[in-house]
Amino acid sequence: MGYTVLARTLRPKLFDDLVGQESIVRILKNTISEKRIAHAYLFSGPRGVGKTSSARILARAVNCSNISVDNPCNVCPNCKSSLEGSSIDVIEIDGASNNSVDDIRDLRETVKYAPSGAKYKVYIIDEAHMLSASAFNALLKTLEEPPPHVIFILATTAPSKILTTVLSRCQHLPFRRISSEDIEHRIRSISESEGIKITPEALKLISVAADGSMRDSLTLLDQICSFSTDITESDVRAMLGISDDTPIMSMAQSLINGDRLMIIKIIEQLYESGIELRNFISELVKYIRDVLVTKITLKDDALVGYNERKVKEIKELADSNSAETLTVLLNELINAEALVRGANSQRIALEMSLIRVSFINVIRPINEIIDELKSFKGGISLEKVPKNIEDVKKIKSPNIIEKRLENKIEEHCSIENELDNSPKLVDEPEITSLHPKINIESNDFGRLWSLVLESLESSDYKLWCKLNDKKAEVDDKCVNITFPEKDIHFDSVSKQKKSIQDIIKRLTGSELAVNIIKKKGESLENVVPTTRNKNMEEALSDPIIIDALDLFDGRIVTVKTRDKAGR
C-alpha cells in the first residue's frame, strides 16, 4: 500500500484521542456508559476539529461487542469492519453530492431494514448543511421518529444553514476551535513518535498557521516533512510564504513614526522575495494585536511562544506608545487587510493602505495635549496675560508651541494698543467722564435719551430698533417709554428694562426707574415715521424675521423694497 498522509493515519480512534474537545468527549462518554443514546445528533464546528472522527467513534462504540465502559475496543468484528470502512451498518453520506429529494427518499427506504450484524444502523451525513430545503423536509419525519435500530449523526461547518425544524429534532453538540497551545503540544508528540526533527519556533508557526484546525496542522507538518528533514523556523516561513519577524517589526515602527519611504522599501523587498503579501498583512495585524494586549494587560500572556528578543521588542513598542494610538493603528490595519485580500493588485493596495495608516503619527491624544498645556513653566493664566512681546519672551514654554503662543499674544497686544488709541464708545465705563453734567431735568432729557439710543445702537442693535421711534419722558425720577397699543415689541422691551436702567445710570450717575407704557387709542398707523424707519419697522414686525434675528443673533442693516415687477 502507498503512503498515507498523517491526517489519515493519525485520525483519533478513541474518545481519549480527541484534542481540545473535553466537554464533547465527556458528553459522549456518559452517553455510552449510561446507555442514554439519542436517535439523532448534530455535530457542528470549524473544519478539522474532530466532528467526523467523533461520529465514527460513536458509531463503533454503540455497536462494539467488547466495549470497555465508554470507549470502543477497536478489535471486535464490528469495530474492525467500521475502521476498514466495510461495515454495511455504518453508512456515511456526503451531503454535498447527495442533497436531492430523491437521495433522501432512497435513504428513507433503507432505514426500514434492520442492521445485518450490529445493534444499530448508523447514518453519518457529512456536510449536512448542503442538503436542499426539500431534502430536509423529506427527512424530517424519519429524523424525528426513526426505527429503534437507527441513529442519525449529522456533521456540519455551518449550523446556521440547518433548518430550525431539523435542529429541534437533534442533540446539538458544538465543537470549538482548538487552541494553538493544544495543537502545538499534539504536533510535538507526533513529531517525537514519528522521528521528525522540528524546532520549537517552527512548531509555534505551524500551530498558529493551522488556525484552530488539527487536520490543517497535520497537513502542514506532512508537507514540511517533504520540504526538509530537519525543520526550522525559516523552513516553515519559506514553505508558507510568510516573512520573518524583522520586516514586521520594522514595518510596525515605520507606521508609528510615519516613515513612508521605509514603508515603500519594505514592501518592495517583500514583493521581490516572493513573500505572500496577504500573509504579511495578517502577521502584521497579529503583531500589533499582541503589542496592544501587552500594553493593556501589562502581562506577557499574549507573548507565549516568542523568543526573548521578540518579547523585548514588543514590550519596548508597547511602552513607547499609548493604548489609543495602538488601538487606532490596529483598527486601520484590519481594514487594510480586508482591502488587500480582495484587491487585484495586492502590492499597490498594500502600499496605499499602509501609507494612509502611517498618517497616524500626526494624531495626538487630547489628554496628551492637555498635559502639555499644564506643563507650562511660568503659569500663564487669563488673569495675567502679558501686555507686550518682551514679557512673552520671558515665559519658558515648550518649544513645540512657544512660537505659536508668542504670535497669538503679540496679535492680542497689538489689538489692545489700537483700542487704547481709538475713540471710546458711549457704553464703556469711561462714558460718565464724557458727560459729567447731564441732569435729569426735562430740558436736558432729550439729550440724555439721544445718548441712550446712541449707546444701544452700538451695543444692542435689536433693542435700539425697537426703541428708536418711541417717545420717552422723565417724571419724578422715572423714565416713561410709551408704546402704541398694538406694538408687538411691547413685551420684549418690558423684559429688557434692566439694560435701559444700566445705560441711564452710566450716563447720569443716578438710578432711574424705567416704565414701559402702552398708550391706548394710539396705533402704529398714527405714528408717521420716516421712510427708512417705516421699512425697518415693517421688517421688524414680521415674525419670521424676528425668529431669524434671534436664531442667528443678527441685525438688519438696510431694508430694500421691490418694485412693481417684483425686483
C-alpha positions in Angstrom: 0.0 0.0 0.0 1.2 3.5 -0.8 2.0 6.3 1.7 -0.9 7.5 3.8 -0.8 11.1 5.0 -0.6 11.9 8.7 -4.1 13.4 8.8 -5.5 10.0 7.9 -3.1 7.6 9.8 -3.3 9.7 13.0 -7.1 10.1 12.9 -8.5 9.6 16.5 -9.8 6.1 17.2 -10.9 6.7 20.8 -12.7 9.5 22.6 -9.5 10.0 24.6 -7.6 10.8 21.4 -9.7 13.9 20.6 -7.8 17.1 21.3 -9.4 20.3 22.7 -13.0 18.9 22.9 -13.1 17.9 26.6 -16.8 18.9 27.1 -17.9 16.9 23.9 -15.9 13.9 25.0 -17.5 13.9 28.4 -21.0 14.1 27.0 -20.4 11.2 24.5 -18.7 9.0 27.2 -21.6 9.5 29.5 -24.0 8.7 26.7 -22.3 5.3 26.2 -21.7 4.4 29.8 -25.3 5.3 30.9 -26.8 3.9 27.7 -28.7 7.1 27.0 -28.2 7.1 23.3 -30.3 9.6 21.3 -31.8 8.9 17.9 -30.2 11.9 16.2 -27.1 14.1 16.8 -25.8 17.2 15.2 -22.1 17.9 15.4 -21.1 21.5 14.3 -17.9 23.4 14.3 -15.0 24.6 12.2 -13.1 22.3 9.9 -10.6 19.8 11.2 -11.7 19.8 14.9 -12.9 16.2 15.1 -16.6 16.1 14.1 -16.4 13.2 11.6 -13.9 11.4 13.8 -16.3 11.7 16.8 -19.2 10.4 14.7 -17.2 7.3 13.6 -16.0 6.6 17.2 -19.6 7.0 18.4 -20.8 4.6 15.7 -18.2 2.0 16.7 -19.0 2.5 20.4 -22.7 1.8 20.1 -22.1 -1.4 18.1 -18.9 -2.6 20.0 -19.1 -6.2 21.3 -16.4 -5.7 23.9 -16.9 -2.1 24.9 -14.9 -1.0 27.9 -17.2 1.3 29.8 -17.1 4.3 27.4 -14.6 3.6 24.5 -14.8 1.1 21.6 -12.4 -1.8 21.7 -11.4 -1.5 18.0 -10.7 -5.2 17.9 -14.1 -6.9 17.7 -15.6 -7.7 14.2 -17.9 -4.7 14.3 -15.2 -2.2 15.2 -12.7 -3.7 12.6 -15.2 -3.6 9.8 -16.1 0.0 10.7 -12.4 1.0 10.9 -11.8 -0.6 7.5 -14.9 1.1 6.0 -16.5 -2.2 5.0 -19.3 -2.2 7.6 -22.8 -2.2 6.0 -24.3 -1.0 9.2 -22.4 2.3 9.3 -23.4 4.4 6.3 -21.6 7.6 5.5 -23.4 10.0 3.2 -21.8 13.1 1.6 -24.5 15.8 1.9 -22.8 17.9 -0.8 -23.3 15.2 -3.5 -26.5 13.5 -2.2 -28.6 16.6 -1.5 -31.7 16.0 -3.6 -35.1 14.8 -2.6 -34.6 11.5 -4.5 -31.5 10.7 -2.4 -33.4 11.2 0.8 -36.3 9.1 -0.4 -33.8 6.2 -1.0 -32.4 6.7 2.5 -35.9 6.5 3.9 -36.5 3.2 2.2 -33.2 1.6 3.5 -33.9 2.9 7.1 -36.7 0.3 7.4 -34.3 -2.7 7.2 -32.7 -4.0 10.4 -28.9 -4.0 10.8 -27.1 -7.1 9.5 -24.9 -7.9 12.4 -24.7 -4.9 14.7 -27.1 -3.5 17.2 -27.6 -0.2 15.5 -27.6 1.1 11.9 -25.8 4.4 12.0 -26.2 7.1 9.3 -23.4 9.7 9.2 -24.4 12.6 7.0 -21.4 14.9 6.4 -21.7 18.5 5.2 -25.4 18.3 6.2 -25.9 22.0 5.5 -25.6 21.2 1.8 -28.9 19.4 1.7 -31.7 21.3 0.0 -34.7 22.5 1.9 -36.8 20.0 0.1 -34.5 17.2 1.1 -34.5 18.4 4.8 -38.3 18.4 4.7 -38.4 15.0 3.3 -36.1 13.8 6.1 -38.0 15.5 9.0 -40.4 12.7 9.9 -37.8 9.9 9.7 -35.4 12.1 11.7 -37.9 12.7 14.4 -39.2 9.1 14.8 -36.7 6.7 13.2 -36.9 2.9 13.8 -35.4 1.9 17.2 -32.4 0.4 15.4 -31.4 3.6 13.6 -29.1 6.5 14.7 -28.5 9.7 12.7 -25.4 11.7 13.1 -25.2 15.0 11.1 -22.0 16.9 10.8 -21.7 20.5 9.5 -19.4 23.5 9.5 -22.4 25.9 9.0 -25.1 25.2 11.7 -26.8 28.5 10.8 -27.8 26.9 7.5 -29.6 24.0 9.1 -33.3 24.4 9.3 -34.6 25.0 12.9 -37.1 22.1 12.4 -34.0 19.8 12.0 -32.2 21.4 14.9 -35.1 20.8 17.2 -35.0 17.0 16.4 -31.3 16.6 17.2 -29.0 16.8 20.2 -26.7 19.6 19.1 -23.0 19.3 20.2 -21.0 22.4 19.1 -17.3 21.6 18.6 -14.9 24.6 19.4 -11.8 25.7 17.6 -8.7 24.0 19.0 -6.2 26.4 20.8 -2.8 26.9 19.3 -1.2 25.6 22.5 -3.1 22.3 22.2 -2.2 21.9 18.6 1.5 22.7 19.4 1.5 20.0 22.1 -0.1 17.5 19.8 2.3 18.1 16.9 5.3 17.9 19.3 4.2 14.4 20.5 3.5 13.3 16.9 6.9 14.5 15.8 8.7 12.6 18.6 6.8 9.4 17.8 7.4 9.7 14.1 11.0 10.7 14.4 10.6 14.2 12.9 13.1 16.9 13.9 11.5 20.3 14.4 12.4 23.4 16.4 10.1 25.0 18.9 9.8 28.1 16.8 8.7 26.0 13.8 6.1 24.3 16.0 4.8 27.6 17.0 4.4 28.8 13.4 2.6 25.6 12.4 0.2 25.8 15.3 -0.7 29.4 14.6 -1.0 28.9 10.8 -3.4 25.9 11.4 -5.9 28.5 12.7 -7.6 26.1 15.2 -7.7 23.1 12.9 -5.9 19.9 13.9 -6.2 18.4 10.4 -4.7 21.6 8.8 -1.7 21.4 11.3 -1.1 17.7 10.3 -1.3 18.5 6.6 1.2 21.4 7.1 3.5 19.1 9.1 3.3 16.4 6.4 4.1 19.0 3.7 7.0 20.5 5.5 8.5 17.0 6.1 8.8 16.7 2.3 10.5 20.1 2.3 13.1 19.4 4.9 14.3 16.6 7.2 15.3 19.0 9.9 12.6 21.5 10.2 13.4 25.1 11.3 11.5 28.3 11.5 12.9 29.6 8.3 11.8 26.4 6.5 8.2 26.9 7.7 8.2 30.5 6.6 9.6 29.7 3.2 7.0 26.9 2.7 4.1 29.1 3.9 5.3 32.2 2.1 5.5 34.4 5.2 8.3 36.7 6.1 10.3 36.6 9.3 9.7 39.0 12.2 12.3 41.6 11.2 10.2 43.2 8.3 7.1 43.0 10.5 8.8 44.9 13.4 10.4 47.4 11.0 7.0 48.0 9.4 5.3 48.5 12.7 7.8 51.1 13.8 7.7 52.8 10.4 3.9 53.1 10.6 4.1 54.6 14.0 6.9 57.0 13.0 5.2 58.0 9.7 8.3 56.9 7.7 6.6 56.4 4.4 9.8 55.9 2.4 10.7 53.0 4.6 7.2 51.5 4.1 7.7 51.5 0.4 11.1 49.9 0.7 9.9 47.1 3.0 7.0 46.2 0.7 9.4 46.2 -2.3 11.7 43.8 -0.6 8.8 41.5 0.4 7.5 41.6 -3.2 10.9 40.8 -4.7 11.4 38.0 -2.2 8.2 36.3 -3.3 6.5 36.7 0.1 2.8 36.4 0.1 1.5 40.0 0.9 -1.8 38.7 2.3 0.1 36.6 4.8 2.4 39.6 5.7 -0.5 41.9 6.5 -2.1 39.1 8.6 1.1 38.7 10.5 1.4 42.4 11.0 -2.2 42.6 12.4 -1.4 39.8 14.8 1.8 41.5 15.9 0.1 44.9 16.6 -2.6 43.0 18.5 0.0 41.4 20.7 1.6 44.8 21.4 -1.8 46.3 22.3 -2.8 43.4 24.6 0.6 43.7 26.3 0.0 47.4 26.7 -3.4 47.0 28.2 -2.9 43.9 30.4 0.7 44.7 31.5 1.3 40.9 31.2 3.2 38.6 28.9 0.2 36.2 28.2 0.0 37.3 24.6 3.7 36.6 24.1 3.8 32.9 24.7 6.0 31.3 22.1 8.1 34.4 21.3 11.8 34.3 22.0 13.4 36.7 24.4 14.4 39.2 21.7 10.9 39.4 20.3 9.4 39.8 23.7 11.8 42.6 24.5 11.0 44.4 21.2 7.2 44.1 21.8 7.4 45.4 25.3 9.5 48.4 24.1 7.0 49.2 21.4 4.1 48.9 23.9 5.9 51.2 26.5 6.7 53.9 23.9 3.1 54.2 22.5 -0.3 54.9 24.0 -3.1 52.5 24.0 -5.2 54.9 21.9 -2.5 55.1 19.2 -2.2 51.3 19.1 -6.0 50.8 19.0 -6.4 53.2 16.0 -3.4 51.5 14.3 -4.8 48.0 14.8 -8.3 49.1 13.5 -6.8 50.6 10.4 -4.6 47.6 9.7 -7.7 45.3 10.0 -9.4 47.4 7.3 -6.2 47.3 5.2 -6.1 43.5 5.5 -9.6 43.2 4.1 -8.7 45.6 1.2 -5.5 43.7 0.3 -7.3 40.3 0.3 -9.8 41.5 -2.3 -7.6 43.6 -4.5 -6.4 42.6 -8.0 -3.0 44.2 -7.3 -2.1 43.3 -3.8 1.2 45.3 -3.9 -0.5 48.6 -4.8 -3.3 48.0 -2.3 -0.9 47.3 0.5 1.3 50.3 -0.3 -1.7 52.7 -0.4 -3.3 51.2 2.7 -0.1 51.4 4.8 0.8 54.9 3.6 -2.7 56.0 4.7 -2.2 54.2 8.1 1.2 55.9 8.5 -0.5 59.3 9.0 -1.5 58.2 12.4 1.7 59.8 13.7 0.1 63.3 13.3 -2.8 62.3 15.5 -2.2 63.2 19.2 -4.5 62.2 22.1 -6.4 65.0 23.7 -5.1 64.0 27.1 -1.5 64.4 25.9 -2.3 67.9 24.6 -3.9 68.9 27.9 -1.0 67.6 29.9 1.4 69.5 27.7 -0.5 72.8 28.3 -0.5 72.1 32.0 3.3 71.7 31.9 3.9 75.3 31.0 6.6 76.9 33.2 5.6 80.3 34.4 2.0 79.6 34.9 0.3 81.5 32.1 -3.3 82.3 33.1 -6.1 84.5 31.8 -5.7 86.9 34.7 -2.0 87.6 33.9 -1.9 88.0 30.1 1.4 89.6 29.1 1.0 93.2 27.8 3.9 93.2 25.3 6.1 90.8 23.4 9.0 91.3 25.8 7.0 89.8 28.6 6.1 86.9 26.4 9.7 86.1 25.7 10.4 85.8 29.4 8.0 82.9 29.6 9.7 79.5 29.4 7.3 77.3 27.4 7.9 74.1 25.4 9.4 74.6 22.0 6.6 72.8 20.3 4.1 75.6 20.8 6.2 78.5 22.0 6.3 80.3 18.7 2.6 79.8 18.1 1.8 81.2 21.6 4.0 84.3 21.1 2.3 85.1 17.8 -1.1 84.9 19.3 -0.3 87.1 22.3 1.6 89.6 20.1 -1.6 89.9 18.0 -3.6 90.3 21.1 -1.3 93.1 22.4 -1.4 95.0 19.1 -5.2 94.9 19.0 -5.3 96.3 22.6 -2.9 99.1 21.7 -5.2 100.1 18.8 -8.2 100.1 21.1 -6.4 102.3 23.6 -5.8 104.9 20.9 -9.3 104.7 19.4 -12.3 106.8 20.5 -14.3 105.3 23.3 -17.8 104.0 22.7 -20.5 105.7 24.6 -21.4 102.5 26.5 -17.9 102.0 28.0 -17.3 102.6 31.7 -15.5 105.9 30.9 -18.7 107.4 29.5 -19.5 109.1 32.7 -16.5 111.3 32.4 -17.6 112.4 28.9 -21.0 113.6 30.1 -20.5 114.7 33.7 -23.1 117.4 33.7 -26.1 115.5 32.2 -29.1 116.2 34.5 -32.4 114.5 34.6 -34.3 117.7 34.2 -36.9 117.8 31.4 -34.9 120.3 29.3 -31.9 118.0 29.3 -33.7 114.7 29.0 -34.0 114.9 25.2 -30.2 114.9 25.0 -30.0 112.1 27.5 -32.5 109.9 25.5 -30.4 110.5 22.4 -27.3 109.3 24.1 -29.2 106.2 25.4 -30.3 105.4 21.8 -26.8 106.0 20.6 -25.4 103.6 23.1 -28.0 101.0 22.3 -27.3 101.2 18.5 -23.7 100.1 19.2 -24.3 97.6 22.0 -27.8 96.1 21.4 -29.0 96.8 17.9 -32.2 94.8 18.1 -33.3 96.8 21.2 -32.3 100.0 19.5 -34.6 99.2 16.5 -37.5 98.6 18.9 -36.9 102.0 20.8 -35.6 104.3 18.0 -39.0 105.8 17.2 -40.6 105.6 20.7 -41.4 108.6 23.0 -39.6 108.8 26.3 -40.3 111.3 29.2 -39.0 111.7 32.7 -41.4 112.2 35.6 -40.4 112.1 39.3 -37.1 110.2 38.7 -38.9 107.7 36.5 -38.4 107.3 32.7 -41.6 106.5 30.9 -41.3 104.9 27.5 -44.6 105.0 25.5 -45.6 102.2 23.0 -48.6 102.2 20.8 -51.4 99.9 21.8 -50.8 97.2 19.2 -47.0 97.3 19.1 -45.6 93.8 19.0 -42.3 94.8 20.8 -44.0 95.9 24.0 -43.5 92.6 25.8 -39.9 92.0 24.7 -38.8 95.6 25.6 -40.5 95.2 29.0 -38.2 92.3 29.7 -35.1 94.4 29.0 -35.8 97.4 31.3 -32.7 96.5 33.3 -30.5 97.1 30.3 -32.0 100.5 29.8 -31.7 101.4 33.5 -27.9 100.4 33.4 -27.2 102.7 30.5 -29.1 105.6 32.1 -27.2 105.1 35.3 -23.8 105.2 33.5 -24.8 108.4 31.8 -26.3 110.3 34.8 -24.9 108.6 37.8 -28.4 108.3 39.2 -30.7 105.3 39.4 -34.0 106.0 37.5 -36.9 103.6 37.3 -38.0 102.6 33.8 -41.7 102.2 32.9 -42.8 100.7 29.6 -46.3 102.2 29.0 -48.8 101.1 26.4 -50.9 104.1 25.3 -54.4 103.1 24.5 -56.1 104.5 21.4 -52.8 105.1 19.7 -51.9 102.6 17.0 -49.0 102.1 14.7 -50.9 103.9 11.9 -50.9 107.1 13.9 -47.2 107.2 14.0 -45.7 108.9 11.0 -42.1 107.6 10.8 -39.6 108.3 8.1 -39.5 106.0 5.1 -36.4 104.3 6.4 -37.9 103.8 9.8 -41.2 102.7 8.3 -39.5 100.0 6.2 -37.4 99.0 9.2 -40.5 98.8 11.4 -42.3 96.6 8.9 -39.4 94.3 8.7 -39.1 94.0 12.5 -42.8 93.3 12.7 -42.5 90.2 10.6 -42.5 87.1 13.0 -40.2 85.2 10.6 -37.6 87.9 10.5 -37.8 88.2 14.3 -37.2 84.5 14.7 -34.3 84.7 12.2 -32.7 87.5 14.1 -33.0 85.7 17.4 -31.7 82.5 15.9 -28.6 84.0 14.3 -28.1 86.9 16.7 -28.3 89.2 13.7 -29.2 92.7 12.9 -30.9 94.5 10.0 -28.5 96.8 8.2 -30.9 98.1 5.5 -34.3 97.3 4.0 -34.9 97.4 0.3 -38.4 97.4 -1.3 -39.3 95.7 -4.5 -40.7 97.5 -7.5 -44.0 96.5 -9.2 -42.1 94.0 -11.3 -41.1 92.2 -8.1 -37.4 93.1 -8.5 
